[in-house]
Amino acid sequence: MINDMESIMFTKEQLADKVAELGQLITRDYEGKNPLMVAILKGAVVFYADIVRAVDTPAELDFMMVSSYGCGTESSGQIKIKKDLEQDIKGRHVILVEDIIDSGITMHGLMGMLKDRGAASVKLCALMSKPSRRKVEVNIDYCGFEVPDEFLVGYGLDYAEKYRNLPYIGVLKRELYS
């Protein structure tokens, strides 16, 4: 699969270093609070598995699958919950864990929805942010990397469900998806 990459944006080692750094920040901020860390499936699952192990304070885990994209590559603006939380979040400190923030539409809507459900706080931990693609402002409380507008795969990110299992993040060759 390495031959499908135009370049490697982040190595396995760079990702591990960033996860450790973010884990220390979350540990500091949530000491004694027992946050609920919520993975946004499917893309965040690899990052999520690493970040929850880098947090050195009690935390509970849950999962959501949400989308505002449907079958296209542009957000529709309508948030669809495909898998909801199993836990009541009223009074809980919630940390959403996402792979990449693109338009911001999905996370902006989801964060508002969770606040409306009575969460004590809702914060966002994203491995990457593409600010050039932002359509709605969203505060990323724990951001790993700002990235350019490239088609990234690996470490959970996919193209047609492929490449998620790569241990690095690469820029996919344009001829493979255009």
ZIURRA-V47811 format. One record per helix or strand. SS is the DSSP state (2 for helix, 1 for strand). FROM is the first residue (numbers start at 1). TO is the last residue. If there is no record, write none. Layout:
((SS:FROM:TO) (SS:FROM:TO))
//
This chain:
((2:2:4) (1:5:10) (2:12:30) (1:35:40) (2:45:54) (1:59:67) (1:80:83) (1:93:101) (2:105:116) (1:121:129) (2:131:133) (1:142:146) (1:152:154) (1:157:157) (1:159:159) (1:162:162) (1:169:172) (2:174:176))
//
